[in-house]
């Protein structure tokens, strides 16, 4: 099982020095991947419920530094050489798909083929509204946009005609380094997200779930893949989680549980406001979690 680390793209360490230091330390400690999250703007009045907290509250205050994810990864590509670079997740339907495809292809080229696109429909209606993008039908729009992106990445003469986007008679270069295209992981736990993963994705990127629900919903993903005529074994199970590093026995038990259900890539965090504490947490991960995950 591969292990990735979320970068300090959010908070006091979201600086040139913070990103450079943590990214390079992560490569020195042999983490497999480096990750960023996505919000462009955080409204001060928020009625939308965050799906990963018990009471629906969003844990990030509106004024905290939050670097734009693709800009951050393009920077990190220039100060690293081997770790994969991914989004967990990019809210694709609130962006223009052609510009997104270009940014991501550029990232794959400039990183020598290290991009993983984690994509999802998003949950924060107010953010869509402030960006003047419809929140309604965002899932269907995501389906169209992903097909636009894949066509631009893979076809000599890209074309797509969908309900929410059409494109034809264009040139698009450079293509990504990875062939046929960079991995596309789909995030989300809704029925449409599971269906989308089975039809389209290289992996399901689940977040903050226990093993039983992971198994249950991944079985649904595999069923959707079979119905779409795909090999369900071609879809990986990947997970974003917070390992309880203050209780190392619990963290290691969580790693073992993920291994037992077939998780192939786990993304965790060592995010604090203090560089020295972050280093210590990374050292704990490197000393204890990485050997077990790869054992």
NUKOLKE-210153 format. One record per residue (C-alpha): x, y, z. Coordinates in pm, whole numbers, padded with zeros to 5 digits, always signed. Example, Ala and Ser with C-alpha at 12.3 -4.5 7.8 and 13.67 -1.06 7.14 Angstrom:
+01230-00450+00780+01367-00106+00714
//
This chain:
+00000+00000+00000+00134+00343-00095+00116+00632+00152+00073+00997+00062+00101+01313+00267-00120+01622+00252+00091+01934+00204+00060+02242+00430-00136+02422+00160-00375+02554+00426-00276+02750+00735+00034+02927+00866+00277+02700+00676+00110+02776+00341+00413+02972+00224+00698+02924-00021+00923+02807+00262+00657+02585+00417+00567+02405+00095+00930+02364-00010+01043+02232+00328+00760+01983+00380+00761+01859+00020+01135+01796+00021+01128+01637+00366+00850+01408+00245+01059+01295-00051+01359+01237+00175+01140+01017+00395+01013+00831+00087+00643+00922+00095+00481+00809-00229+00270+01116-00299+00193+01477-00202-00159+01621-00197-00362+01941-00190-00728+02020-00128-00958+02263-00304-01149+02572-00205-01121+02901-00391-01330+03110-00156-01490+03042+00182-01810+03238+00249-01851+03393+00592-02216+03284+00598-02232+02913+00530-02549+02705+00544-02413+02410+00344-02325+02111+00561-01968+01979+00549-02006+01605+00486-01710+01498+00700-01794+01645+01041-02059+01513+01282-02247+01843+01304-02188+01957+00945-01966+02249+01045-01671+02338+00822-01346+02340+01025-01156+02599+00816-01221+02967+00897-01276+03209+00606-00958+03411+00663-00704+03128+00690-00442+03114+00411-00557+02858+00151-00336+02832-00158-00500+02757-00493-00442+02383-00544-00306+02367-00898-00080+02668-00845+00055+02500-00531+00120+02170-00711+00291+02344-01002+00523+02508-00751+00586+02179-00569+00662+02008-00902+00959+02242-00934+01110+02160-00593+01057+01780-00598+01155+01499-00835+00977+01172-00758+00664+01196-00541+00331+01179-00720+00128+01501-00704-00247+01482-00649-00568+01667-00570-00792+01541-00292-01019+01653-00446-01044+01913-00724-01398+02052-00756-01406+02022-01133-01760+02154-01209-01685+02499-01068-01402+02543-01323-01382+02575-01700-01290+02223-01817-01063+02331-02103-00854+02557-01880-00847+02283-01616-00731+02027-01872-00455+02264-01982-00336+02335-01627-00334+01966-01539-00157+01864-01860+00103+02134-01795+00150+01998-01443+00199+01644-01572+00454+01764-01828+00648+01983-01586+00652+01711-01318+00764+01440-01564+00440+01246-01534+00352+01261-01163-00007+01392-01167-00307+01218-01007-00638+01395-01069-00872+01343-00777-01203+01494-00889-01542+01549-00731-01868+01740-00761-01828+01960-00452-02061+02030-00159-02043+02404-00079-02333+02571-00260-02230+02920-00147-01887+02884-00308-02044+02795-00642-02279+03092-00609-01996+03337-00541-01806+03202-00842-02126+03248-01049-02143+02878-01133-02468+02679-01096-02468+02439-00802-02759+02244-00947-02676+01954-01181-02310+01978-01082-02277+01598-01092-02399+01577-01451-02176+01871-01538-01881+01689-01378-01949+01390-01602-01935+01612-01911-01628+01802-01794-01431+01487-01720-01505+01359-02069-01390+01692-02215-01068+01671-02015-01002+01312-02120-01070+01392-02485-00828+01685-02477-00565+01470-02309-00590+01169-02540-00730+01259-02883-00538+01406-03178-00851+01596-03283-01044+01638-02957-01420+01658-02976-01706+01618-02732-02073+01703-02749-02258+01686-02421-02540+01862-02244-02313+02105-02060-02012+02138-02290-01922+02096-02655-01584+02116-02822-01452+02035-03171-01189+02139-03426-00926+02238-03172-00561+02163-03116-00446+02082-02765-00079+02043-02683+00120+01935-02497-00057+01617-02398+00018+01474-02054+00329+01259-02020+00135+00967-01869-00041+00745-02121-00318+00703-02201-00373+00981-01944-00298+01062-01578-00497+00856-01326-00845+00990-01252-00975+00921-00902-01334+01006-00814-01422+01129-00466-01760+01126-00296-01992+00881-00122-02323+00956-00289-02494+00707-00519-02407+00918-00827-02041+00937-00716-02019+00559-00681-02186+00514-01019-01950+00770-01176-01649+00588-01035-01760+00253-01172-01824+00392-01519-01529+00620-01553-01253+00625-01292-00922+00455-01228-00987+00465-00853-01245+00551-00591-01102+00808-00349-01300+00763-00028-01261+00990+00272-01292+00951+00649-01485+00623+00650-01472+00308+00860-01372-00024+00700-01719-00176+00689-01874+00115+00500-01567+00128+00274-01616-00237+00180-01987-00192+00124-01959+00112-00099-01659-00018-00291-01863-00329-00370-02122-00093-00524-01847+00071-00731-01742-00270-00862-02103-00356-00952-02133-00034-01151-01809-00116-01330-01938-00459-01431-02263-00311-01562-02059-00062-01767-01858-00345-01922-01542-00266-01730-01316-00498-01535-01393-00417-01169-01039-00522-01076-00909-00229-01279-01051+00016-01021-00837+00082-00716-00960+00163-00366-00786+00470-00222-00852+00647+00105-00800+00984+00267-00788+00969+00646-00642+01125+00958-00422+00877+01139-00426+00928+01520-00051+00964+01557-00082+01049+01927-00213+00693+01968+00026+00499+01749-00132+00159+01819-00463+00289+01684-00293+00436+01379-00119+00107+01298-00445-00085+01349-00609+00151+01099-00332+00078+00847-00382-00297+00890-00759-00262+00846-00704-00071+00520-00466-00338+00396-00716-00613+00472-00987-00455+00256-00754-00386-00035-00671-00016-00008-00386+00057-00250-00311+00419-00159-00370+00601+00170-00346+00980+00205-00296+01117+00554-00201+01442+00724+00069+01581+00948-00067+01933+00940+00001+02166+01230+00076+02536+01265+00428+02457+01382+00707+02337+01153+00891+02140+01422+00577+01956+01532+00499+01879+01168+00848+01734+01124+00797+01514+01428+00468+01380+01293+00629+01310+00956+00908+01122+01130+00652+00911+01316+00479+00829+00990+00807+00745+00819+00936+00530+01105+00620+00335+01187+00348+00373+00926+00544+00344+00601+00717+00014+00690+00387-00145+00797+00200-00017+00491+00463-00161+00259+00526-00475+00457
//
